[in-house]
Each structure stands twice: as structure tokens, then as C-alpha cells.
Amino acid sequence: MDLTGLAASIADAATSIDFGRRGFAIRGREQEGRISYEKGIAQAMSAFAEAQTSGDPYVILFIEYTLLMQEFRLCDESDKEARDSLAQAIQSFSDAFLVLKVVNDAVLYNAVDKAFPHHNAYRVNGFPKDSFHIACRSHRTRIQNTLRSIGIDPIEKTLLKQRFSNLATATSKYLERQKKSLATGTGKE
């Protein structure tokens, strides 16, 4: 899978979507804005679908992270709430990337398992609710809240649903990695 190509595609898509949204608000530019918006949504849908097909939690998070970074870059400086939300999501994903490296090291991840309380509040299906789970869960909530917003364009809702689904796939595949790592580190494989 060409991560650089996917990242470039997502960055282009976000720019097209943003240009389109801005075009909607300018009299005489609505048609041009709509075309750019729809092109960007289609391009993003394709990249997110490809990422989900990979089944790789890293790829799925990387593509979502790339979109968030681009949205942050394009976000108006005066939109403090949106910028704060995007910054928080970006930080959560940065933390998730760190644990993605650790989960593949059985010995190290067994130490992580011991460091997390074994109370259900700190577990997902019995495995540590680490920064990967927290990032995915928080972002899924963020996407759900956006989906509930009135006035979201139906094609953008489709993209949001794809992104939501991608995070579910990433979480499922990550749980498999946790299970394998913990079983390997304890000799229970």
C-alpha cells in the first residue's frame, strides 16, 4: 500500500472540500464550489475505503490523522472551538501511534498490560484500554456528534460513516494485535 499516495490524496481531498465549502458562500461561485466539494468527498471516500480494505490499524489511523492535520491547517484561526477539537484529536492520534509500535513487542506489551488496572473501566474485551482505544473511541464520538448535526450534506454523511467504520475496523484489528502480543509474551499462543 502506498501511504504517501494515500496521504497526498487525503490532503488534496481536504483542500477541495474546504475550497468547495468556501465557494458555497460566494454568490456566483456556488457551482464551482459544489464541483470542488463533491470531487473532494469522492477522493476522500476512495482513500478511506482503500485504508479500510488494508485492515491495518496503522494505515487507517495514518489516513485519519492526515485528514485531521489538513483540516487543522485549513481551519480559520478565529474558530477556536474547532481548532481546539482538532488539536485534541491530533494529540490523541499521536499517542496512539506510540502504542502501535509497542503492541508488536510481546515482552514490552506484557509490561504495559501489567501497568494498566484490571478493572473493566480500564479494559476493552479484557485488554488494556490504552491510548489507541482512547483515540479511536474519542474520535468515533466526535464523528457521531457531527453526524447528528442538522444540515450535513448527504454525501458528507457518507464520508463520515466511512470514517466511523474505519475506526471500528482499526479497533478490531488492534484488539487482534493485543491478543497476539499478550499470548506470545506469556507463552499461551
N, C-alpha and C positions, 0 to 999 in steps of 0.2 A: 504494500500500500504506500502510495506517495503522499507522505504527510505534508511536505512542502506545498505540493499542488493543492491538497485539500485546504490547507491554511490560506493559501492565496485565493482560492475560490470563495472561502468564507469571508475573507476581508473584502473582496470585490462585491460580494453579495450584500454585505452590511452597508457598504458605501452606496450601492444602487438603491437599497431600501431607504436609507436616510435621504438621499437626493430626491427620491420619489415622494417621501412624506413632506419634504420642504416644498416640492413642486405643487402639491395639492393646495397649498395655502396661497399660491400666487396666481392671480387672475390671468388667464391666457396660457398658463403653464401646466394646467391640470392634466391634460392628455399626456404630455411628455413625462410628468411626474408619475402618472399611473403606469406607463410603459416601463419606466425605470424600476418602480416599486415591484411590479409583477415579475420582471426579469430577475431582480434580486431575490425575491421569495423563491422562485423556481430554482435558481442556482444554489441557494442555501438548502432547500429541500433535498436536492441531489447529493450535496456533500454530507448532510446529516444522515441520509439513508445509507450512503456508502460507509460512513463511520459505524453505523449500527450493524451493518452486514459483517463488518470485520469481527465483531464480538469482542474486541479488545478494549478493556476499560480505559487504558491509556489513550488510545485513539479517540474514543468518544469524549473523554474529558478534555483532550487537547483541542478538539474542534469547538467544543462549547466554550472553552477558555479563550480561544482565538476570537470567537464572536463577541464575547464579553469585553475583551480588550479593545476591539474595534468600536463597539458601542460606546465604551468609555471615552475613547479618543474623539468620537463624533458628538458626544453629549455636550450640550451647551453649558458653559461654565456657570451660568446663573441657576441651573437646575440642580440645586444642592441635594435634594432628596434622591433623584435618580443617580447622581454621581456617587453619593454615599452607598446606595444599594449596590451599584455595580462594583465599587471598590471593595465592599464586604464580600461579594461573590468571588471576585478575583482573588482575594486573600484566602478564602476557603478552598478554592481550587489549587492555589499554590501549595497549601498544606496537604491537600490530597495527593498531589504529585510526589511529595516526600514519602508518604506511606506506601505509595505504589512501588517504590524502589525497595522498601523494607519487606513487604509481604512476600517477595520472591526469595528471601533469605530465611530458610526454615528456622535456624538457630536464633537469629535475631528476632524473628516474628514471635517465636515462643516466649522470648523475654517480654515482648510487647503484650502478649496475652496475659502474662503474669502481672503486668503493671496495671492492667485495667480491672476494676472491680468486677466480680462475677454476678452482681445483681442485675436483674433483667433490664433495668433502666440504662445500663451501660453496655448492653449486648444486643446484637442483631442475629437472630437464629442461633444464639449461643456463642457467637464470635464477637470479638471486641468491636464496639461502636467507635471506630477510630475516625480520623479526620476525613477519610474517603467517604464513609457513610454520612457524616455530618454535612459535608459539602453537597453531596447528592440530594440528601433529604431537604436541606435548606433551599437548594436551587429548584427542586421539584415544587416546593411550596410557593416559591417566587413565581414560577411559571403557572401554577394553578391559579394564583391570585390574578395574574394577568389574563388568563383565560376567562375568568369570571367578570372581567371588566366589560362594561357596556361599550359598544361601538367598535370593537375589534373587528377588523376586516376578516371575512371568512377564510381567505387564502392565508392570512397571517395566523389564524387559529390553527389551520392545518400544520403550519410550520411549528407552532408552539406545541401541538400534540406530538409531533415527531420528536422534538427535543425532549419532551417529557418521557416519551417511550424510550429514547436513547439512554436516559439516566436510569431507567428501570433495568435495561439490558446491562448497563455498566455495573450496577449494583449486584445483579445476579451473577455476572461473570467474576466480579471481585470476591463475592462470597465463595465461589469455587476455588479461587486462589487462596483465600484464607484457610479453607478446609484442607487443601492440599499441603499448604505450608505447615499448618499445625499438626497434621497427621505425620508428615515427614519428620518434623522436628522432635516428635515423641516416639517415632518408630512404629506408629499404628497404621501405616499406609497399607 
